[in-house]
């Protein structure tokens, strides 16, 4: 018989590549991982893992079982949460993943309202940027993911998920206070073609390059950082210009910079994602509702 605990161990080995790394992730010993994998292979009657050097590689049967394991474990999580929800959300649990600017703006008020309405519902928060955050949802490592994508990008990438639209987040340009365009109400991105640039997170970086290329130039990126306060600080020090989502600016005190609208406007769609099975779980549904209310405010 295949047991859920064996599937969790197999998935951990597949993700980490070794018994010892899987043991560290699961909080158990390496011999325990090895023993459970032997029990699973005995249950299936076929090898699931092959050692290649220092790493473990899945056999074809192992790959098939890992694919099914994600769905099975997500279903088990949904079942556990539905049972807990019978008590009126007094024992609900939600694992939330969010990108940093969402964590500092939408998440706090949403979770405060959720706790006030359902004090027994526990929410954990981990930060990750898409697409990694979306992978975590599909792999069963979280229940709700706060994610974003830019207009015209990634059509169909979330078709297997429940998508709760939250808001459209406009990009704005940051220039130093003394910049020649600091007094502008709006500007075309091409007006900054000769400027040094400070770029943000990898996905935002790609979007910046695409927007600049569409305006006919390649941006000269002098600095790149995932830290939004650092971006603002570098711009404020006169080291370049940047494009940031408005949501990111809400969590930063913009000293020495001026935010100017970009025309034509560029927006990113911010959404909350979950799996179809989990969307029926009351604690997850309540979390989605409160995120939507926070975004509306």
N, C-alpha and C positions, 0 to 999 in steps of 0.2 A: 504494500500500500504506500502511495506517495503522500508524505505529510507536508503540511504548509511550512513547518520549521525547516525541513530539508530544502524546500524551494527557495526560502529566504537565503539560506547559506549558499546554494548554487548560484543565485543571482549575485551575491556579494563576491564570490570567487570570480564570476564572469566579469564583473565591473573592475575589481582590483587586480586580477591577474595572478593571484597566489593565495595559498591557504593562510600564510602568516598575515598578509595584509587584510584578508577577509576577517580573520580572527580579531584583529585590532578594530575594524569597523563595527563588528558585531559585539565586541566586548566579551569575548570568550577566548579559549586557548586554541592554539594551532592543532593539537591532537583531537580536540572536540570537533573542529571543522573537518579534519580528515576522516574521523569516524562517521560523521553524518553523511559525508559524500560516499563513503563505502556502503552505508545503509541504503542510500538513494539508488546507487548503481545496482545494488542487489535487488531492490524493488522493481527497477525498470528492466533488469536482465541484460543490460548493455552498457559499455563504457560511455561516460559522459564527458570526461576530461582526459587530456593527454598532456604530459609534462614536456615542454620544449625549453631546454636550458633551465633558467630560474623561474619561468612563468608557466602557468597552466593554460592550455588552450582547449576550447570546447570542441567536442566531436560534432558531427552533423546531428546526432540525436540530442546532444547537449544544447546545441543552438535552438533546436525545435522546442525543447522543454523550457528554456529560458524565455522564449517568446510567449508561450502559454502561461508561464509563471507570473508574468507581469499582470495579465488579465485576471488570473486566479487570485493573486494577492490583493489586487484592487477590489475585486468582488468581495473578498473576505473582510477588507476594511469597511466597505460599504455595509456589509451585514452587521459588523460590530457596532458601527455608528447608528444604524437604524434601531438596533436593540436598545442602545443607550438612550435614543431619542424617545422611546416609549414613556420614559419618566419625565417627558416635557422639557427636554434639553438640559435637565439637571446634571447630566453626566456626559455632555457632548464634548468632543475633542476635534479641533481643526488644526492641520499643519499648513501654514501659509508661507509662501515664498514670494518675495517682492524685490523689484529693482530699487536701488537706494533712494532716488528722489520720490518714488511712491511710498517708501517706508517712512519718510520724514514728513509727508504731506497728507496723503489719503488714509494711510493705515492707522495713525494714532486716534483720530476722531472716530473712525469706523469701529475700531476695537473697543474704545471707551463706551460707545453706544451699545455695542453688542454685550459687553460685560454688564452694563446697567440693566439691559432687558433680560439677559440670561446669565446670572452670576455663576452658575455651575458649568458653563461652557468654557473650556480651556483652549486657548489659541497659542501656538508656538510660531515664532517668526524666524526665518532664515533669509538672507539676502543673496540674490543671484540675478544676473542679467539674462534676458532672452538671447539666444535660443536655449542656453543651459537650463534656465528655470522651467521651460516648457518640457524639456527632456526629463527633468525631475518629476514632473506631474505624470508623464507617460510611464515612467519607471516605478511609480508607486511610492515615491519618496515624499510626496506632499499631497494635500487635498485641494488646495486652491493656489493658483499662480496669478500674480499681478504681472502683466506683460505689456509690451507695446510693439507696434510695427508702423513703418512709415507708409504714407499714401502711395498706392501703386505697387507695393512690395509684398511678396509672400502670399499671393492669392492661393487659397486652398491649403495653406500650411496648417490650419487649425480645423480642418473639416471633420476630424474625428473627435473633436472636443466640444463641450458646451461653452459658448462665448457670450459673456455678459459685457456689452459695451459700457464704458464708464465716461470717457470724455475725449475730445479732440484737443491735443496739446500743441499749440502753435510754437514754432521756432522763432527766436528773436536773436538779433545780432548784438554782441557786446563790444563796445569800443571804449577806449580810455576817455575820461572827461575832457581832456584837451584835444581830442581828435578832431580833424577837419569836418567830420560828419556827425559829431556828437549832438549838434542841434537839430538834426533831421528828424522828422516825424516817421519817415519810412525811407528805405533805400533798397536798391536792387543789388543783389549779391555781386554782380559784376563790377560795381563801384569799388569793391575791395580786392580786386584781382591782384594788385601789386603789394598787398599787405602780408606780413608774416602772420601765421595762424596758430592758435592754440586749440587742439582737438580734444574731444571728450572720450567717452567709452568706445570700445571697438565698433559697435553697431552705429553709434552716432558719428564716428569717424568716417565710416563707409558712406553714410548718408551725406556728410559734408562734402566729400570728394565727388559724389554723384551730382549734387546740386551745383557745385562749382563747375564741373565739366559741362553740365547742361547750359551754363552761362558762358561757356567758351574758354575757360581757363583751368589750369591745374593749381590747386592751392599749395603754397609753400608752408608746410607744417613744421614749425620750429619746436613745438612742445606738444606732448600728448599725455594726458592723465585721466584716470577714471574718477578723480576727486573733483567735484564741482567747485568747492571753495578754492581749490588750487587754480582752477581755470579762471575764476573771477579775480583772484589775486594776481595772476600773471598778466591779465588784461589791464587791471588797475595800475600795475607797475609800468605800463606802456610797452610791454614786450610783444604785443600782437593783438589781434582781434579774434573773436570766437562766435560761434553760433550755438546757443543752448535752448533746450525746451523751457517754456515759461514755468512749468511745474518745478524744474530744478532750481530756478531762481527764488521760488517761494521759501526754500529751506536755507538760503544763503543770504547773508547781509552784504549786498553789493556795494562795497566801498570803492570809490575812484573810478567807477564805470558808468556808462550810459547804455540802457537797453533801447534798441531801435527796431521797429517792425521791419520784417523782410517782405518785399513784394517782388514777384507774386508770392503769396503766403505758402509756407511748407508746414505741414502738420503731421503729427504722429497719433495714431489711434491707441488709446490706453484701454485695456480690457482686463476683466477677471476671467480666468479659465478654470474649468474643472472637467473631470471625466463624466460621461453620461450616467454611469452607475452612482457616482458620488453626488450628482446634482439633486438626487431624490432624498439625500440625507438632510434632515432638518437643520442640524448645526451648520452644515456647508451652505445650505440655502439661505440661512440667516446671515451668514458672513457675506455672501454675495449681495444680499439686500442692503446691508449696512455700508458696504463699499460703494454701492451705487448711490446711496443717500449722501455719503461723504463727498463723492464726486459732484453731485448736483449742487452741494453747498459751495 
